[in-house]
Amino acid sequence: MTEIRWLEAFVAVAEELHFGRAAVRLHTSQSPLSQTIRKLEADLGTRLFERNTRSVALTPAGHALLPRAYRVLQEMRLAREAAQTEVAGIRGKIRIGFSGAVNHLTLPPLTRAVRRRYPDIELDLTSRVRTADGLASVANGTLDLAFVGFPETPVPSVTARLVAREEIGAVLPLDHPLAGERSIPLQSLAGDDFISPPMDGSSSMTEVLLASCMAAGFRPRVVQELSDPYMVLTFVAAGVGVTLMSSGIANIIPSGATYVALEDPQHFMNHAIAWSSENDSAVLAAVLAVVEEIFPDPLDWPQLRPKST
């Protein structure tokens, strides 16, 4: 199993690109970790990292090894899980990624149902996972499930299922001139500063925000980008700007801000859960069966039924 430990060390350093952080993650110290990487490099006959006193970067060989290392580690985990399942029924670990506040209506029902149905399944939850990262992580096997915005473009080997559809509204500081309105036209916010999730294409919420504003005839003036959805709400409450969010966050907005509905045309955030079609984990299959039970079939939603041809 020595080679497996080498690969675990390699993956930790490749993801952290920092030997100190990788050592903490692996519950070891930096010197033994560096020795492990050197042994792996010696065994392969090539350098996997370019490192100096200030930075660590993958070499081309390291980039080539990383997806294969993910696959080997996943296969080992599945083999261990299968052996345990034969003896004791469904047990093991499910790794679930979610973004944070925007999943507060979808993540808890799933985790509660899994705990009730399968008490021997360990839930490993990772927060602040944006859509692009979640899709990539289920594809490479570092996550089993990820709550994401429904991808408009199919991702190879990744299956996504709609679990919720929420109307988009505005979140305004309490002292905003429109904060007391029941609904407002989105165009009325054209002159405001906006707080947004990252604008790098990794967040579905950002895509919805931009598309909604552009449809209203303006491009939002984004003055702050934040990866944590709840911090976006907090900055709005602090008066830094306004934002757009799905309606499900209306009951968890921090004091100092309020949710205001938008007038027609309505815009929606499609929440999905994604997994790899190549992941044959018995634990994943059990959890997906729970997903089917607790979330209604999207095809039952009139606005999502396929058009007849």
C-alpha positions in Angstrom: 0.0 0.0 0.0 3.1 2.2 -0.1 2.3 3.5 -3.6 -1.2 4.4 -2.5 0.2 6.6 0.3 2.5 8.2 -2.3 -0.4 9.0 -4.5 -2.4 10.4 -1.6 0.6 12.7 -0.8 0.9 13.7 -4.5 -2.8 14.6 -4.8 -2.7 16.7 -1.6 0.3 18.7 -2.7 -1.2 19.0 -6.3 -4.4 20.4 -4.9 -2.9 22.7 -2.3 0.2 23.7 -4.2 1.8 24.2 -0.8 3.7 21.6 1.1 2.8 23.0 4.5 -1.0 23.0 3.9 -0.8 19.6 2.3 1.1 18.3 5.4 -1.6 19.6 7.7 -4.3 18.1 5.6 -2.5 14.7 5.7 -1.9 15.0 9.5 1.9 14.8 9.0 4.8 17.2 9.0 6.4 18.9 6.0 9.7 17.0 6.0 8.2 13.4 5.7 5.8 14.7 3.1 8.7 16.1 1.0 10.5 12.8 1.3 7.4 10.9 0.1 7.1 13.1 -3.0 10.8 12.6 -3.7 10.4 8.8 -3.5 7.5 9.0 -5.9 9.4 11.1 -8.3 12.4 8.7 -8.1 10.2 5.8 -8.7 8.6 7.5 -11.8 11.9 8.9 -13.0 10.6 12.4 -13.4 9.9 15.5 -11.5 6.2 16.1 -10.6 6.6 19.6 -9.1 8.6 22.7 -9.8 9.3 24.2 -6.4 11.2 27.1 -4.9 11.1 29.1 -1.7 8.0 31.0 -2.8 5.8 28.7 -5.0 5.0 25.1 -6.0 3.7 24.2 -9.5 2.9 21.0 -11.3 5.2 20.0 -14.1 3.8 18.6 -17.3 4.4 15.1 -15.9 2.5 16.1 -12.7 -0.4 17.4 -14.8 -0.5 14.1 -16.7 -0.4 12.0 -13.5 -3.1 13.9 -11.5 -6.3 12.5 -13.2 -4.8 9.0 -13.1 -4.0 9.4 -9.4 -7.6 10.5 -8.8 -8.8 7.4 -10.6 -6.6 5.0 -8.7 -7.6 6.5 -5.3 -11.2 6.3 -6.2 -11.0 2.7 -7.3 -9.3 1.8 -4.0 -12.0 3.6 -2.0 -14.7 1.8 -4.0 -13.0 -1.6 -3.5 -12.8 -1.0 0.3 -16.4 0.1 0.3 -17.6 -2.9 -1.7 -15.8 -5.3 0.7 -17.4 -3.6 3.7 -20.9 -3.6 2.1 -20.7 -7.4 1.6 -20.3 -7.8 5.3 -22.4 -5.1 6.9 -24.8 -3.7 4.4 -24.7 -0.1 3.0 -21.9 1.7 4.8 -19.1 4.0 3.8 -18.6 7.7 3.1 -20.4 10.0 0.7 -18.6 13.3 -0.2 -21.0 16.1 -0.9 -20.1 19.6 -2.1 -22.3 22.6 -1.8 -22.0 26.3 -2.2 -23.4 27.5 1.1 -26.4 29.7 1.9 -28.2 29.1 -1.5 -28.4 25.3 -0.6 -30.0 25.8 2.8 -33.3 24.4 1.4 -31.9 21.5 -0.5 -28.9 20.1 1.4 -30.5 19.6 4.9 -33.5 17.5 3.6 -31.0 15.2 1.8 -28.6 14.8 4.7 -31.4 14.3 7.3 -33.0 11.6 5.1 -29.7 9.8 4.5 -28.9 9.8 8.2 -32.3 8.3 9.0 -32.2 5.7 6.2 -28.5 4.8 6.3 -27.0 5.6 9.7 -23.7 3.8 8.7 -23.1 6.2 5.9 -20.7 8.9 6.9 -21.4 12.4 5.4 -18.4 14.3 4.4 -19.6 17.9 3.5 -17.5 20.5 1.7 -18.8 24.1 1.5 -18.0 27.0 -0.9 -18.1 24.6 -3.9 -19.1 26.7 -6.9 -20.8 25.1 -9.9 -17.7 24.8 -12.1 -15.6 23.3 -9.2 -18.4 20.9 -8.3 -18.8 19.6 -11.8 -15.0 19.1 -12.1 -14.8 17.4 -8.7 -17.5 14.8 -9.4 -15.9 14.2 -12.8 -12.5 13.5 -11.3 -13.8 11.6 -8.3 -12.9 14.0 -5.5 -16.6 14.5 -4.7 -19.4 12.0 -5.1 -22.2 14.5 -5.3 -22.3 18.3 -5.7 -25.1 20.8 -5.5 -24.7 23.0 -8.5 -26.5 25.3 -10.9 -28.0 23.1 -13.6 -25.4 23.1 -16.4 -26.6 24.4 -19.7 -23.8 22.6 -21.5 -23.4 18.8 -20.8 -20.2 17.8 -19.0 -18.6 14.5 -20.1 -19.3 11.6 -17.6 -21.4 13.9 -15.4 -25.1 13.5 -14.8 -27.1 16.4 -13.3 -30.7 16.3 -12.0 -32.8 19.3 -11.1 -33.9 19.4 -7.5 -35.3 22.9 -7.1 -36.3 26.0 -9.2 -36.4 29.3 -7.5 -37.5 32.8 -8.7 -34.7 35.4 -8.7 -35.3 38.6 -6.6 -33.3 41.6 -5.4 -31.5 41.9 -2.0 -31.3 45.5 -0.9 -29.9 47.3 2.1 -32.7 48.4 4.4 -32.0 52.1 3.8 -32.2 51.6 0.0 -35.0 53.8 -1.5 -36.8 50.7 -2.9 -36.4 48.5 0.2 -40.0 48.9 1.2 -41.5 48.0 -2.1 -43.3 44.6 -2.6 -41.8 44.3 -6.1 -39.6 46.4 -8.3 -38.6 46.4 -12.0 -35.0 45.2 -12.3 -34.2 48.2 -14.5 -34.7 50.4 -11.4 -31.3 49.0 -10.1 -29.3 49.9 -13.2 -27.6 52.8 -11.3 -26.7 50.7 -8.2 -23.4 49.1 -7.2 -23.7 45.3 -7.2 -22.1 42.6 -5.0 -21.6 39.4 -6.9 -20.3 35.9 -6.6 -17.0 35.5 -8.6 -17.2 36.7 -12.2 -14.8 34.1 -13.5 -17.4 31.8 -14.9 -17.4 29.4 -12.0 -20.7 30.4 -10.5 -24.2 29.7 -11.9 -25.6 32.5 -9.7 -23.3 35.0 -11.4 -24.5 33.8 -14.8 -28.1 34.3 -13.8 -27.4 37.7 -12.3 -25.6 38.9 -15.5 -28.3 37.4 -17.8 -31.1 39.0 -15.8 -29.6 42.4 -15.8 -28.6 42.3 -19.5 -32.2 41.3 -20.3 -33.3 44.4 -18.3 -31.1 46.5 -20.6 -28.0 47.1 -18.4 -24.8 45.6 -17.3 -24.4 45.6 -13.5 -21.6 47.6 -12.0 -20.0 45.0 -9.8 -17.9 46.6 -7.1 -17.2 43.5 -5.0 -16.9 39.8 -5.8 -17.2 37.2 -2.9 -17.1 33.4 -3.1 -19.3 32.8 0.0 -23.0 33.5 -0.8 -23.8 34.5 2.8 -20.9 37.0 2.7 -22.6 38.5 -0.4 -25.7 39.0 1.7 -23.7 40.4 4.5 -22.0 43.0 2.3 -25.4 44.1 1.0 -26.6 44.4 4.7 -23.5 46.6 5.3 -24.7 49.0 2.5 -21.9 48.2 0.0 -24.3 47.4 -2.8 -27.2 45.3 -4.0 -27.4 41.8 -5.4 -29.7 39.3 -7.0 -30.4 36.0 -5.3 -32.9 33.1 -5.5 -36.0 33.5 -3.3 -35.1 30.7 -0.9 -32.6 33.0 0.9 -35.4 35.4 1.9 -35.6 33.9 5.4 -31.9 33.9 6.2 -30.9 37.4 5.1 -28.8 39.1 7.8 -30.3 42.1 9.6 -29.7 45.3 7.5 -30.9 43.8 4.2 -34.2 42.7 2.7 -35.5 40.6 -0.2 -37.7 42.3 -2.8 -39.4 40.4 -5.6 -38.8 41.5 -9.2 -41.6 42.4 -11.6 -42.1 40.3 -14.8 -40.4 39.0 -16.7 -39.3 36.5 -14.0 -35.9 34.9 -13.9 -35.1 31.6 -12.2 -32.2 29.7 -10.6 -32.3 26.0 -11.5 -30.6 24.1 -8.6 -29.3 20.6 -9.5 -27.3 17.8 -8.0 -24.5 16.3 -10.0 -22.6 13.0 -9.9 -20.3 11.0 -12.2 -22.0 8.3 -14.3 -18.7 6.4 -14.0 -18.9 6.3 -10.1 -20.4 2.8 -9.3 -20.2 3.3 -5.5 -23.0 1.4 -3.7 -23.1 4.3 -1.2 -23.7 6.8 -4.0 -26.4 4.6 -5.5 -28.2 4.4 -2.1 -28.0 8.2 -1.7 -29.3 8.8 -5.2 -32.3 6.6 -4.4 -33.0 8.9 -1.5 -32.7 11.9 -3.9 -35.4 10.4 -6.0 -37.7 10.1 -3.0 -37.3 13.5 -1.4 -37.1 15.8 -4.5 -40.0 15.8 -7.0 -39.4 14.7 -10.5 -38.6 17.8 -12.6 -40.7 16.5 -15.4 -43.7 17.0 -13.2 -43.0 20.7 -13.2 -45.1 22.2 -16.2 -42.4 24.8 -17.1 -39.8 22.0 -17.5 -41.7 19.4 -19.4 -40.1 18.6 -22.8 -41.8 20.2 -25.7 -43.7 17.8 -28.0 -42.4 17.5 -31.5 
